[in-house]
Amino acid sequence: MRVRVLAFARLRELLASGELTLELTSGARVSDAWQMLAGRHAALEHLANSTRFARNGQIVPSDAPLADGDEIALLPPVGGG
C-alpha cells in the first residue's frame, strides 16, 4: 500500500523534505512507517518518543492501522510559552 507522509519543523529538516511517499505492506501501522523512515534517516531515532502522529487529519497512536492512500503527518514536539 502507498501512504503519503507530511513532515514539519525539525522533522522536515531531518528528512530533507516536507512530503514523502512510502510503500508499506498490507496491515502496516503508523509505527511501521516511522520505522521505515528512521531506518533511512538515523537522526529520527532519538525523536521517536516525542513525535506525535496524525492520520488523515486525526491524532492517532503509533499502533493505528493504515490503509492505502492514507496521509500521515509527523508532528514534532512543540515548545513555547
MARSE-254498 format. One record per residue: x, y, z of N, C-alpha, C, O in turn; residue number from 1. Coordinates in Angstrom, 3 decimals. Atoms other than C-alpha are relative to their C-alpha. Layout:
- nu,nv,nw,cau,cav,caw,cu,cv,cw,ou,ov,ow,n
- X,Y,Z,X,Y,Z,X,Y,Z,X,Y,Z,NUM
...
***
This chain:
- nu,nv,nw,cau,cav,caw,cu,cv,cw,ou,ov,ow,n
- 0.841,-1.174,0.000,0.000,0.000,0.000,0.885,1.236,0.000,2.044,1.197,0.413,1
- -0.740,-1.263,0.091,1.065,3.562,-0.551,-0.628,1.018,0.946,-1.846,1.199,0.965,2
- 0.457,-1.064,-0.889,0.845,6.318,2.083,0.840,1.247,-0.237,2.006,1.171,-0.626,3
- -0.668,-1.296,0.135,1.743,9.987,1.950,0.407,0.454,1.397,-0.389,0.377,2.333,4
- -0.518,-0.456,-1.295,3.893,11.366,4.784,0.312,1.488,-0.098,1.008,1.931,-1.012,5
- -0.290,-1.429,-0.102,3.976,15.041,5.733,0.850,0.214,1.243,0.549,-0.330,2.305,6
- -0.905,-0.266,-1.120,6.785,16.307,7.968,0.098,1.504,0.224,0.082,2.290,-0.723,7
- -0.023,-1.412,-0.360,7.007,19.606,9.814,1.190,0.317,0.895,1.723,-0.549,1.587,8
- -1.052,-0.545,-0.870,9.648,21.737,11.543,1.289,-0.833,-0.089,1.778,-1.111,-1.184,9
- -1.281,0.727,-0.051,12.751,19.792,12.639,-0.068,-1.323,-0.769,0.912,-1.727,-1.394,10
- 0.142,1.267,0.724,11.405,16.537,11.189,0.129,0.213,-1.509,0.708,-0.610,-2.218,11
- -0.121,-0.352,1.426,11.117,18.196,7.787,1.469,0.188,-0.365,1.917,-0.270,-1.416,12
- -1.430,-0.221,0.247,14.755,19.273,8.038,0.758,-1.323,-0.029,1.586,-1.547,-0.913,13
- -0.717,1.273,-0.073,15.951,15.807,9.037,-0.308,-0.908,-1.184,0.552,-1.670,-1.626,14
- 0.380,0.806,1.162,14.050,14.172,6.182,0.358,0.671,-1.319,0.264,0.055,-2.380,15
- -0.342,-0.791,1.192,15.160,16.891,3.739,-1.171,0.108,-0.959,-0.994,0.262,-2.167,16
- 1.202,-0.109,0.827,11.575,17.025,2.518,-1.203,0.170,0.907,-1.236,-0.363,2.016,17
- 1.234,-0.165,-0.750,8.169,18.090,3.711,-1.050,-1.023,-0.362,-2.069,-1.148,0.317,18
- 0.978,0.980,0.450,6.392,15.345,1.812,0.704,-1.185,-0.648,1.573,-1.016,-1.503,19
- -0.570,1.241,0.528,7.279,11.724,1.053,-1.116,-0.997,-0.271,-2.215,-0.878,0.272,20
- 0.916,1.113,0.222,5.533,8.647,-0.272,0.711,-1.274,0.419,1.863,-1.502,0.051,21
- -0.559,1.279,-0.437,6.112,5.265,1.354,-0.841,-1.144,-0.541,-2.064,-1.046,-0.639,22
- 0.666,1.248,0.365,5.277,1.795,0.101,0.117,-0.934,1.197,1.221,-1.296,1.603,23
- 0.040,0.865,-1.171,4.225,-0.388,3.026,-0.804,-1.251,-0.321,-1.598,-1.270,-1.261,24
- 0.749,1.232,0.198,2.888,-3.907,3.294,-1.416,0.153,0.552,-1.661,0.976,1.434,25
- 1.368,0.009,-0.480,-0.800,-4.541,3.813,-0.001,-0.324,1.494,0.754,-1.185,1.944,26
- 0.057,0.207,-1.439,-1.693,-4.392,7.502,0.983,0.846,0.788,1.080,0.706,2.007,27
- -0.992,-0.847,-0.680,1.015,-1.817,8.289,-0.689,0.987,0.938,-1.860,1.328,0.775,28
- 0.462,-0.975,-0.985,0.632,0.582,11.189,0.865,1.253,-0.101,1.889,1.256,-0.784,29
- -0.757,-1.255,-0.001,1.844,4.130,11.761,1.436,-0.264,0.447,2.371,0.293,-0.128,30
- -1.346,0.302,-0.497,4.810,2.730,13.713,0.872,-0.655,-1.067,2.089,-0.472,-1.058,31
- -0.772,0.603,1.092,5.862,0.718,10.641,0.528,1.075,-0.944,1.660,0.996,-1.422,32
- -0.449,-1.114,0.844,6.011,3.906,8.593,1.147,0.748,0.685,2.143,1.095,0.052,33
- -1.061,-0.680,-0.754,8.059,5.577,11.346,1.297,-0.796,-0.052,2.364,-0.231,-0.292,34
- -1.198,0.838,0.019,10.470,2.643,11.496,0.671,0.012,-1.363,1.899,0.014,-1.446,35
- -0.576,-0.072,1.335,10.933,2.735,7.732,0.760,1.318,-0.175,1.875,1.334,-0.696,36
- -0.662,-1.301,0.105,11.747,6.449,7.888,1.257,0.066,0.874,2.289,0.575,0.438,37
- -1.152,-0.008,-0.903,14.070,6.013,10.887,1.119,-0.882,-0.535,2.293,-0.597,-0.298,38
- -1.013,0.847,0.617,15.863,3.231,9.026,0.763,0.725,-1.100,1.934,0.439,-1.349,39
- -0.622,-0.790,1.077,16.588,5.667,6.207,0.697,1.247,0.530,1.636,1.753,-0.085,40
- -0.505,-1.249,-0.583,17.322,8.654,8.463,0.236,-0.228,1.494,-0.656,-0.008,2.313,41
- -0.331,0.382,-1.372,19.076,7.609,11.667,-0.252,1.119,1.013,-0.515,0.835,2.182,42
- 0.205,-1.122,-0.917,18.694,11.094,13.178,-1.414,0.029,0.582,-1.653,0.717,1.575,43
- 1.367,0.041,-0.512,14.984,10.358,13.682,-0.131,-0.864,1.248,-1.052,-0.669,2.041,44
- 0.113,0.962,-1.103,15.638,7.594,16.212,-0.234,0.666,1.353,-1.100,0.230,2.112,45
- 0.131,-0.627,-1.319,16.026,9.926,19.194,-1.280,0.825,0.153,-1.564,1.320,1.244,46
- 1.238,-0.768,-0.056,12.739,11.671,18.335,-1.246,-0.886,0.086,-2.367,-0.376,0.106,47
- 1.131,0.937,0.023,10.547,8.554,18.446,-0.986,0.247,1.140,-2.197,0.199,0.922,48
- 0.891,-0.167,-1.149,9.157,9.226,21.927,-0.694,1.351,0.061,-1.704,1.498,0.750,49
- 0.588,-1.337,-0.074,8.401,12.895,21.354,-0.805,0.377,-1.243,-1.433,1.435,-1.269,50
- 0.742,-0.282,1.221,6.863,12.721,17.877,-1.415,-0.547,0.120,-1.619,-1.669,0.583,51
- 1.407,0.426,0.042,3.077,12.537,17.539,-0.401,-0.172,-1.459,0.267,0.321,-2.368,52
- 0.421,0.332,1.361,1.160,11.331,14.517,-1.464,0.360,-0.224,-2.293,0.267,0.682,53
- 1.388,-0.196,0.423,-1.982,12.295,12.656,-0.204,-0.830,-1.266,0.628,-0.822,-2.174,54
- 0.373,0.757,1.199,-3.672,10.000,10.152,-1.252,0.650,-0.564,-2.293,0.706,0.091,55
- 1.130,-0.647,0.675,-5.933,11.781,7.703,-0.613,1.110,0.857,-1.833,1.263,0.913,56
- 0.433,-1.166,-0.754,-6.112,14.832,9.984,-0.426,-0.265,1.428,-0.835,0.668,2.119,57
- 0.384,0.336,-1.368,-6.843,12.991,13.253,1.208,-0.546,0.753,1.914,-1.416,0.243,58
- -1.100,0.508,-0.818,-4.291,12.438,16.032,-0.273,-1.472,0.314,-1.377,-1.843,0.713,59
- 0.139,1.444,-0.244,-3.673,8.694,16.402,1.235,-0.508,0.734,2.293,0.118,0.674,60
- -1.172,0.620,-0.626,-1.392,6.430,18.457,0.853,-0.672,-1.072,0.401,-0.886,-2.196,61
- -0.916,0.599,0.979,1.592,4.837,16.762,-0.433,-1.386,-0.456,0.031,-1.860,-1.493,62
- 0.451,1.328,0.417,-0.170,1.465,16.637,-1.274,0.040,-0.860,-1.884,-0.995,-1.125,63
- 1.184,-0.132,0.856,-3.018,2.837,14.493,0.254,-0.647,-1.358,1.328,-0.481,-1.936,64
- -0.159,0.640,1.303,-3.588,0.816,11.326,-0.062,1.020,-1.135,-0.659,2.089,-1.013,65
- 0.000,-0.839,1.193,-3.017,2.308,7.903,-0.737,-0.699,-1.132,-0.850,-1.925,-1.165,66
- 0.635,0.511,1.212,-4.885,1.906,4.635,0.630,0.685,-1.200,1.213,1.763,-1.081,67
- -0.541,-0.576,1.224,-3.833,2.543,1.077,-0.569,1.403,-0.209,-1.776,1.616,-0.100,68
- 0.413,-1.373,0.250,-3.941,6.263,0.322,-0.055,0.888,1.225,-0.343,2.079,1.104,69
- 0.013,-0.822,-1.210,-3.740,7.423,3.944,1.092,1.062,-0.046,2.101,0.920,-0.737,70
- -0.988,-1.058,-0.186,-1.891,10.603,4.839,0.404,0.004,1.469,-0.449,0.067,2.353,71
- -0.534,-0.037,-1.356,0.345,10.577,7.918,0.756,1.311,0.164,1.612,1.647,-0.654,72
- -0.756,-1.209,-0.325,1.542,13.832,9.460,0.871,-0.310,1.207,0.400,-0.858,2.204,73
- -0.960,0.164,-1.094,4.642,13.714,11.662,0.056,1.326,0.744,0.454,2.348,0.184,74
- 0.125,-1.222,-0.790,4.173,16.238,14.452,1.077,0.049,1.068,1.050,-0.742,2.011,75
- -1.080,-0.108,-0.981,7.273,17.310,16.367,-0.510,0.604,1.301,-1.600,1.175,1.345,76
- 0.397,-0.648,-1.259,7.163,18.432,19.990,-0.064,1.509,-0.183,0.682,2.093,-0.969,77
- 0.194,-1.448,0.093,6.001,21.997,20.456,0.420,0.623,1.319,0.035,0.159,2.392,78
- -0.418,-0.717,-1.200,7.625,24.383,22.882,-0.465,1.429,-0.072,-0.994,1.875,-1.090,79
- 0.378,-1.405,0.023,6.972,27.900,23.823,-0.568,0.428,1.333,-0.574,-0.329,2.304,80
- 0.551,-0.474,-1.263,5.394,29.983,26.443,-0.773,1.260,-0.188,-1.311,1.804,0.777,81
***
